[in-house]
Amino acid sequence: MGLRNGRMRNGRIKSNISRCHWYQGTFFLVVIILLLNIGITNESSATLTIPRGSVTPTVGSPDDTYVFLVTYKDSENIPPKYIRLVIDDKAYDLAAVSGGDDNYTAGKDYMIKLELKEGIYVYYFETSNGKENITTAASTIRVRADSKYTHMDVVYGLLFSTAIILIPISYTIYLLRKIVKQKTKPMDNLPSQETSHKGKNKK
C-alpha cells in the first residue's frame, strides 16, 4: 500500500510539473506573438507619428477612384524619407497634398489616387524619417462589380415588388368580403317575426 501511494504521488507530481511547463511555454509564446504584433503595427515612436490613414470610398466599384490619405507628424520637424501605401504586397509612394507646407510638427497630409479592380484588398501605410521606421495597422477595402442597372430599372423593380405584395392582399380581402356576404344572405331571407304573426291572425 505504501509503495502504491508513493507511486501515485510521484505520478501526480510529474503530471503537475508537465502542466506547469506547458503553461509556461504557452505564456511565453503568447508574449512573443504580442511583441511581434506590436512591432509590426507600431503607429508612433519617440518623435515620429503616423495615424492609421483613410481611404475614400471604403466600398465602391471598379469605375471609382480611390483616394488614400495619411498624415505624417514628427516632433523634431524631420521630413519623411518615404511614405508608402502597401496594398496587396505592392508599394506605392504617396505625394504631399500641399507642396509648400513643411511644418511636420503639426502634421502634413500625403495622398495617392488609385483605380482598383473587383476584389477585397488589405492595405497599410509605412514611413521613415531616417532614424525610425513605423507601420500602421492593416485595413481592408472592398471593390464590387459594376452595377449595370439604371434608375428606371430600379423604379420598375420597386413597382413590380409592390404589385407582388398588393395583389395577394387585395385578393384575400375580396374573398373575405365574399364569405361575409354569403353568411349574411340567409339571415336576410328569413321572414321576420312580425310578418309571421300577422299571417296567423288573418287565418
LINPEGI-V785460 format. One record per residue. N is the residue number from 1. RES is the residue in one letter. OMEGA is omega in degrees with one decimal (NA if undefined). BURIAL is 1 if it has 9 or more other C-alpha atoms within 8 Angstrom, else 0. Layout:
# LINPEGI-V785460
n:res:omega:burial
N:RES:OMEGA:BURIAL
N:RES:OMEGA:BURIAL
This chain:
# LINPEGI-V785460
n:res:omega:burial
1:M:179.9:0
2:G:178.1:0
3:L:-179.2:0
4:R:178.8:0
5:N:178.9:0
6:G:177.6:0
7:R:178.5:0
8:M:178.7:0
9:R:179.3:0
10:N:177.9:0
11:G:178.8:0
12:R:-179.6:0
13:I:179.4:0
14:K:179.2:0
15:S:178.3:0
16:N:179.3:0
17:I:179.4:0
18:S:176.3:0
19:R:179.5:0
20:C:177.5:0
21:H:-179.7:0
22:W:178.5:0
23:Y:179.6:0
24:Q:179.1:0
25:G:178.6:0
26:T:-179.7:0
27:F:-179.5:0
28:F:178.3:0
29:L:178.4:0
30:V:179.7:0
31:V:179.8:0
32:I:179.4:0
33:I:179.7:0
34:L:179.2:0
35:L:177.3:0
36:L:-179.9:0
37:N:178.6:0
38:I:179.4:0
39:G:-178.0:0
40:I:-173.8:1
41:T:177.8:1
42:N:-177.2:1
43:E:178.3:1
44:S:177.7:1
45:S:-176.8:1
46:A:-177.5:0
47:T:-171.9:0
48:L:179.4:1
49:T:174.2:1
50:I:178.9:1
51:P:-178.9:1
52:R:-178.8:1
53:G:-176.8:1
54:S:175.1:0
55:V:178.7:1
56:T:-7.4:0
57:P:177.6:0
58:T:175.2:0
59:V:-179.1:0
60:G:-178.5:1
61:S:177.5:1
62:P:178.0:1
63:D:-177.2:0
64:D:172.1:0
65:T:-175.0:1
66:Y:-177.2:1
67:V:177.2:1
68:F:-174.2:1
69:L:176.7:1
70:V:-178.9:1
71:T:179.1:1
72:Y:178.3:1
73:K:175.9:1
74:D:-176.0:1
75:S:177.1:1
76:E:178.4:0
77:N:177.9:1
78:I:178.8:0
79:P:-178.6:0
80:P:170.6:1
81:K:176.6:0
82:Y:169.7:0
83:I:-174.2:1
84:R:166.9:1
85:L:177.0:1
86:V:-178.5:1
87:I:-175.5:1
88:D:176.1:0
89:D:174.2:0
90:K:-176.1:0
91:A:177.8:0
92:Y:177.3:0
93:D:178.1:1
94:L:178.2:1
95:A:179.6:0
96:A:179.1:1
97:V:177.0:0
98:S:-175.1:0
99:G:-174.1:0
100:G:-175.8:0
101:D:178.1:0
102:D:178.4:0
103:N:-177.6:0
104:Y:177.9:1
105:T:177.8:1
106:A:179.7:0
107:G:179.6:1
108:K:-175.7:1
109:D:175.4:1
110:Y:-174.9:1
111:M:173.4:1
112:I:178.1:1
113:K:-178.5:0
114:L:169.1:0
115:E:-172.8:1
116:L:175.3:1
117:K:-179.0:0
118:E:178.0:1
119:G:176.2:0
120:I:-173.9:0
121:Y:172.9:1
122:V:-176.8:1
123:Y:172.9:1
124:Y:-179.8:1
125:F:175.9:1
126:E:-178.1:1
127:T:177.9:1
128:S:173.7:1
129:N:-178.2:1
130:G:178.7:0
131:K:-176.6:0
132:E:176.0:0
133:N:177.2:1
134:I:-179.2:1
135:T:179.0:1
136:T:173.5:1
137:A:-177.0:1
138:A:175.0:0
139:S:-178.6:0
140:T:174.7:0
141:I:-177.1:1
142:R:176.6:1
143:V:-177.4:1
144:R:-179.3:1
145:A:178.4:0
146:D:174.9:0
147:S:-177.4:0
148:K:-178.1:0
149:Y:176.9:0
150:T:179.3:0
151:H:179.2:0
152:M:176.1:0
153:D:178.0:0
154:V:179.2:1
155:V:179.2:0
156:Y:178.2:0
157:G:177.6:0
158:L:178.9:0
159:L:179.7:0
160:F:178.7:0
161:S:178.8:0
162:T:179.0:0
163:A:178.9:0
164:I:-179.6:0
165:I:-172.8:0
166:L:-177.1:0
167:I:177.5:0
168:P:179.4:0
169:I:-179.9:0
170:S:-179.8:0
171:Y:177.4:0
172:T:178.1:0
173:I:178.5:0
174:Y:179.6:0
175:L:179.5:0
176:L:177.7:0
177:R:179.8:0
178:K:179.1:0
179:I:179.8:0
180:V:178.9:0
181:K:179.2:0
182:Q:179.6:0
183:K:-177.6:0
184:T:-178.7:0
185:K:179.6:0
186:P:179.3:0
187:M:179.4:0
188:D:-177.2:0
189:N:-180.0:0
190:L:177.3:0
191:P:-180.0:0
192:S:-178.5:0
193:Q:-178.4:0
194:E:-179.0:0
195:T:177.8:0
196:S:177.4:1
197:H:-179.9:0
198:K:178.9:0
199:G:179.7:0
200:K:-179.0:0
201:N:179.5:0
202:K:177.4:0
203:K:NA:0
